[in-house]
Amino acid sequence: MADVCIDITGDVCPMTFVKVKLKLETLSAGDRLSIRMSGGETAENMPRSLREDGYRTLSLAADGDAFVLIAEK
């Protein structure tokens, strides 16, 4: 379960990662963020980008026409 949720399905790269990173920066260590995003490039790149910035990807699952990623700060 996530502590905070963000929906970036209407956004495109690179703004998707910028919005997610800004949201993660407001969280405390150990907090979880649920990220609802469109598929394609965003779903492929987000886990890698988060890992490179020191965040953990706990899960990535299809949810209808979108994907939901749970990240931990």
Phi and psi in radians as a Rosetta constraint file:
Dihedral C 1 N 2 CA 2 C 2 CIRCULARHARMONIC -1.667 0.35
Dihedral N 2 CA 2 C 2 N 3 CIRCULARHARMONIC 2.657 0.35
Dihedral C 2 N 3 CA 3 C 3 CIRCULARHARMONIC -1.451 0.35
Dihedral N 3 CA 3 C 3 N 4 CIRCULARHARMONIC -0.564 0.35
Dihedral C 3 N 4 CA 4 C 4 CIRCULARHARMONIC -2.455 0.35
Dihedral N 4 CA 4 C 4 N 5 CIRCULARHARMONIC 2.609 0.35
Dihedral C 4 N 5 CA 5 C 5 CIRCULARHARMONIC -2.153 0.35
Dihedral N 5 CA 5 C 5 N 6 CIRCULARHARMONIC 2.596 0.35
Dihedral C 5 N 6 CA 6 C 6 CIRCULARHARMONIC -2.456 0.35
Dihedral N 6 CA 6 C 6 N 7 CIRCULARHARMONIC 2.450 0.35
Dihedral C 6 N 7 CA 7 C 7 CIRCULARHARMONIC -2.011 0.35
Dihedral N 7 CA 7 C 7 N 8 CIRCULARHARMONIC 2.013 0.35
Dihedral C 7 N 8 CA 8 C 8 CIRCULARHARMONIC -2.051 0.35
Dihedral N 8 CA 8 C 8 N 9 CIRCULARHARMONIC 0.409 0.35
Dihedral C 8 N 9 CA 9 C 9 CIRCULARHARMONIC -1.105 0.35
Dihedral N 9 CA 9 C 9 N 10 CIRCULARHARMONIC -0.435 0.35
Dihedral C 9 N 10 CA 10 C 10 CIRCULARHARMONIC -1.611 0.35
Dihedral N 10 CA 10 C 10 N 11 CIRCULARHARMONIC 0.043 0.35
Dihedral C 10 N 11 CA 11 C 11 CIRCULARHARMONIC -1.838 0.35
Dihedral N 11 CA 11 C 11 N 12 CIRCULARHARMONIC 2.809 0.35
Dihedral C 11 N 12 CA 12 C 12 CIRCULARHARMONIC -2.144 0.35
Dihedral N 12 CA 12 C 12 N 13 CIRCULARHARMONIC 2.744 0.35
Dihedral C 12 N 13 CA 13 C 13 CIRCULARHARMONIC -1.071 0.35
Dihedral N 13 CA 13 C 13 N 14 CIRCULARHARMONIC 2.471 0.35
Dihedral C 13 N 14 CA 14 C 14 CIRCULARHARMONIC -1.589 0.35
Dihedral N 14 CA 14 C 14 N 15 CIRCULARHARMONIC 0.007 0.35
Dihedral C 14 N 15 CA 15 C 15 CIRCULARHARMONIC -1.108 0.35
Dihedral N 15 CA 15 C 15 N 16 CIRCULARHARMONIC -0.460 0.35
Dihedral C 15 N 16 CA 16 C 16 CIRCULARHARMONIC -1.032 0.35
Dihedral N 16 CA 16 C 16 N 17 CIRCULARHARMONIC -0.867 0.35
Dihedral C 16 N 17 CA 17 C 17 CIRCULARHARMONIC -1.218 0.35
Dihedral N 17 CA 17 C 17 N 18 CIRCULARHARMONIC -0.652 0.35
Dihedral C 17 N 18 CA 18 C 18 CIRCULARHARMONIC -1.038 0.35
Dihedral N 18 CA 18 C 18 N 19 CIRCULARHARMONIC -0.818 0.35
Dihedral C 18 N 19 CA 19 C 19 CIRCULARHARMONIC -1.124 0.35
Dihedral N 19 CA 19 C 19 N 20 CIRCULARHARMONIC -0.722 0.35
Dihedral C 19 N 20 CA 20 C 20 CIRCULARHARMONIC -1.143 0.35
Dihedral N 20 CA 20 C 20 N 21 CIRCULARHARMONIC -0.786 0.35
Dihedral C 20 N 21 CA 21 C 21 CIRCULARHARMONIC -1.109 0.35
Dihedral N 21 CA 21 C 21 N 22 CIRCULARHARMONIC -0.722 0.35
Dihedral C 21 N 22 CA 22 C 22 CIRCULARHARMONIC -1.082 0.35
Dihedral N 22 CA 22 C 22 N 23 CIRCULARHARMONIC -0.691 0.35
Dihedral C 22 N 23 CA 23 C 23 CIRCULARHARMONIC -1.174 0.35
Dihedral N 23 CA 23 C 23 N 24 CIRCULARHARMONIC -0.762 0.35
Dihedral C 23 N 24 CA 24 C 24 CIRCULARHARMONIC -1.077 0.35
Dihedral N 24 CA 24 C 24 N 25 CIRCULARHARMONIC -0.611 0.35
Dihedral C 24 N 25 CA 25 C 25 CIRCULARHARMONIC -1.134 0.35
Dihedral N 25 CA 25 C 25 N 26 CIRCULARHARMONIC -0.368 0.35
Dihedral C 25 N 26 CA 26 C 26 CIRCULARHARMONIC -1.484 0.35
Dihedral N 26 CA 26 C 26 N 27 CIRCULARHARMONIC -0.161 0.35
Dihedral C 26 N 27 CA 27 C 27 CIRCULARHARMONIC -1.600 0.35
Dihedral N 27 CA 27 C 27 N 28 CIRCULARHARMONIC 2.812 0.35
Dihedral C 27 N 28 CA 28 C 28 CIRCULARHARMONIC -1.544 0.35
Dihedral N 28 CA 28 C 28 N 29 CIRCULARHARMONIC 2.766 0.35
Dihedral C 28 N 29 CA 29 C 29 CIRCULARHARMONIC -0.970 0.35
Dihedral N 29 CA 29 C 29 N 30 CIRCULARHARMONIC 2.330 0.35
Dihedral C 29 N 30 CA 30 C 30 CIRCULARHARMONIC 1.605 0.35
Dihedral N 30 CA 30 C 30 N 31 CIRCULARHARMONIC -0.263 0.35
Dihedral C 30 N 31 CA 31 C 31 CIRCULARHARMONIC -1.206 0.35
Dihedral N 31 CA 31 C 31 N 32 CIRCULARHARMONIC 2.668 0.35
Dihedral C 31 N 32 CA 32 C 32 CIRCULARHARMONIC -2.014 0.35
Dihedral N 32 CA 32 C 32 N 33 CIRCULARHARMONIC 2.464 0.35
Dihedral C 32 N 33 CA 33 C 33 CIRCULARHARMONIC -2.076 0.35
Dihedral N 33 CA 33 C 33 N 34 CIRCULARHARMONIC 2.220 0.35
Dihedral C 33 N 34 CA 34 C 34 CIRCULARHARMONIC -1.633 0.35
Dihedral N 34 CA 34 C 34 N 35 CIRCULARHARMONIC 2.149 0.35
Dihedral C 34 N 35 CA 35 C 35 CIRCULARHARMONIC -2.008 0.35
Dihedral N 35 CA 35 C 35 N 36 CIRCULARHARMONIC 1.988 0.35
Dihedral C 35 N 36 CA 36 C 36 CIRCULARHARMONIC -1.654 0.35
Dihedral N 36 CA 36 C 36 N 37 CIRCULARHARMONIC 2.129 0.35
Dihedral C 36 N 37 CA 37 C 37 CIRCULARHARMONIC -2.474 0.35
Dihedral N 37 CA 37 C 37 N 38 CIRCULARHARMONIC 2.827 0.35
Dihedral C 37 N 38 CA 38 C 38 CIRCULARHARMONIC -1.332 0.35
Dihedral N 38 CA 38 C 38 N 39 CIRCULARHARMONIC 2.917 0.35
Dihedral C 38 N 39 CA 39 C 39 CIRCULARHARMONIC -1.379 0.35
Dihedral N 39 CA 39 C 39 N 40 CIRCULARHARMONIC -2.713 0.35
Dihedral C 39 N 40 CA 40 C 40 CIRCULARHARMONIC 1.220 0.35
Dihedral N 40 CA 40 C 40 N 41 CIRCULARHARMONIC -2.388 0.35
Dihedral C 40 N 41 CA 41 C 41 CIRCULARHARMONIC -1.007 0.35
Dihedral N 41 CA 41 C 41 N 42 CIRCULARHARMONIC -0.717 0.35
Dihedral C 41 N 42 CA 42 C 42 CIRCULARHARMONIC -1.112 0.35
Dihedral N 42 CA 42 C 42 N 43 CIRCULARHARMONIC -0.847 0.35
Dihedral C 42 N 43 CA 43 C 43 CIRCULARHARMONIC -1.147 0.35
Dihedral N 43 CA 43 C 43 N 44 CIRCULARHARMONIC -0.533 0.35
Dihedral C 43 N 44 CA 44 C 44 CIRCULARHARMONIC -1.319 0.35
Dihedral N 44 CA 44 C 44 N 45 CIRCULARHARMONIC -0.700 0.35
Dihedral C 44 N 45 CA 45 C 45 CIRCULARHARMONIC -1.571 0.35
Dihedral N 45 CA 45 C 45 N 46 CIRCULARHARMONIC -0.479 0.35
Dihedral C 45 N 46 CA 46 C 46 CIRCULARHARMONIC -1.032 0.35
Dihedral N 46 CA 46 C 46 N 47 CIRCULARHARMONIC -0.838 0.35
Dihedral C 46 N 47 CA 47 C 47 CIRCULARHARMONIC -1.019 0.35
Dihedral N 47 CA 47 C 47 N 48 CIRCULARHARMONIC -0.732 0.35
Dihedral C 47 N 48 CA 48 C 48 CIRCULARHARMONIC -1.139 0.35
Dihedral N 48 CA 48 C 48 N 49 CIRCULARHARMONIC -0.783 0.35
Dihedral C 48 N 49 CA 49 C 49 CIRCULARHARMONIC -1.104 0.35
Dihedral N 49 CA 49 C 49 N 50 CIRCULARHARMONIC -0.718 0.35
Dihedral C 49 N 50 CA 50 C 50 CIRCULARHARMONIC -1.113 0.35
Dihedral N 50 CA 50 C 50 N 51 CIRCULARHARMONIC -0.797 0.35
Dihedral C 50 N 51 CA 51 C 51 CIRCULARHARMONIC -1.044 0.35
Dihedral N 51 CA 51 C 51 N 52 CIRCULARHARMONIC -0.756 0.35
Dihedral C 51 N 52 CA 52 C 52 CIRCULARHARMONIC -1.103 0.35
Dihedral N 52 CA 52 C 52 N 53 CIRCULARHARMONIC -0.447 0.35
Dihedral C 52 N 53 CA 53 C 53 CIRCULARHARMONIC -1.689 0.35
Dihedral N 53 CA 53 C 53 N 54 CIRCULARHARMONIC 0.144 0.35
Dihedral C 53 N 54 CA 54 C 54 CIRCULARHARMONIC 1.608 0.35
Dihedral N 54 CA 54 C 54 N 55 CIRCULARHARMONIC 0.190 0.35
Dihedral C 54 N 55 CA 55 C 55 CIRCULARHARMONIC -1.734 0.35
Dihedral N 55 CA 55 C 55 N 56 CIRCULARHARMONIC 2.745 0.35
Dihedral C 55 N 56 CA 56 C 56 CIRCULARHARMONIC -1.798 0.35
Dihedral N 56 CA 56 C 56 N 57 CIRCULARHARMONIC 2.379 0.35
Dihedral C 56 N 57 CA 57 C 57 CIRCULARHARMONIC -1.656 0.35
Dihedral N 57 CA 57 C 57 N 58 CIRCULARHARMONIC 2.058 0.35
Dihedral C 57 N 58 CA 58 C 58 CIRCULARHARMONIC -1.584 0.35
Dihedral N 58 CA 58 C 58 N 59 CIRCULARHARMONIC -0.584 0.35
Dihedral C 58 N 59 CA 59 C 59 CIRCULARHARMONIC -2.825 0.35
Dihedral N 59 CA 59 C 59 N 60 CIRCULARHARMONIC 2.744 0.35
Dihedral C 59 N 60 CA 60 C 60 CIRCULARHARMONIC -2.535 0.35
Dihedral N 60 CA 60 C 60 N 61 CIRCULARHARMONIC 2.067 0.35
Dihedral C 60 N 61 CA 61 C 61 CIRCULARHARMONIC -2.454 0.35
Dihedral N 61 CA 61 C 61 N 62 CIRCULARHARMONIC 2.561 0.35
Dihedral C 61 N 62 CA 62 C 62 CIRCULARHARMONIC -1.200 0.35
Dihedral N 62 CA 62 C 62 N 63 CIRCULARHARMONIC 2.500 0.35
Dihedral C 62 N 63 CA 63 C 63 CIRCULARHARMONIC -2.495 0.35
Dihedral N 63 CA 63 C 63 N 64 CIRCULARHARMONIC 1.532 0.35
Dihedral C 63 N 64 CA 64 C 64 CIRCULARHARMONIC 1.183 0.35
Dihedral N 64 CA 64 C 64 N 65 CIRCULARHARMONIC -2.163 0.35
Dihedral C 64 N 65 CA 65 C 65 CIRCULARHARMONIC -1.629 0.35
Dihedral N 65 CA 65 C 65 N 66 CIRCULARHARMONIC 0.194 0.35
Dihedral C 65 N 66 CA 66 C 66 CIRCULARHARMONIC -2.262 0.35
Dihedral N 66 CA 66 C 66 N 67 CIRCULARHARMONIC -3.132 0.35
Dihedral C 66 N 67 CA 67 C 67 CIRCULARHARMONIC -2.189 0.35
Dihedral N 67 CA 67 C 67 N 68 CIRCULARHARMONIC 2.609 0.35
Dihedral C 67 N 68 CA 68 C 68 CIRCULARHARMONIC -2.145 0.35
Dihedral N 68 CA 68 C 68 N 69 CIRCULARHARMONIC 2.149 0.35
Dihedral C 68 N 69 CA 69 C 69 CIRCULARHARMONIC -1.957 0.35
Dihedral N 69 CA 69 C 69 N 70 CIRCULARHARMONIC 2.347 0.35
Dihedral C 69 N 70 CA 70 C 70 CIRCULARHARMONIC -1.857 0.35
Dihedral N 70 CA 70 C 70 N 71 CIRCULARHARMONIC 2.114 0.35
Dihedral C 70 N 71 CA 71 C 71 CIRCULARHARMONIC -2.030 0.35
Dihedral N 71 CA 71 C 71 N 72 CIRCULARHARMONIC 2.604 0.35
Dihedral C 71 N 72 CA 72 C 72 CIRCULARHARMONIC -2.097 0.35
Dihedral N 72 CA 72 C 72 N 73 CIRCULARHARMONIC 2.348 0.35
